[in-house]
């Protein structure tokens, strides 16, 4: 039976974030690389969906999926997806004294029958 993954995401504090959906096997491999190597690794397989969520917009998508497990990844790095925040130009010692912008992301994920 086909189902849909309904995603609703709202972002504030940064211009945009990427939202990426991958199958569990791809997400597990990606997480393993992230935990054991420096930096943000590239996605080790094709995403089922990748999109940009702009600031202060309520973004919604319905993605048809097969029964199973999935990762919904919200990313604000320049390593993954289309969003590329500017690189920090503040020296490391001074960075602790300067308030960096924080992203506030609200996420709702629901599963339902596909029409």
Buried (B, 14 or more C-beta within 10 A) or exposed (E): EEBBBBBEBBBEEBBBBBBBBBBEEBBBBBBEBEEEEEEBBEBBEEBBBBBBBEBEEEBEBEBEBEEEEBBBBBBBEEEBBEBEBEEEEEEEEEEEEEEEEEBEBEEEEEEEEEE
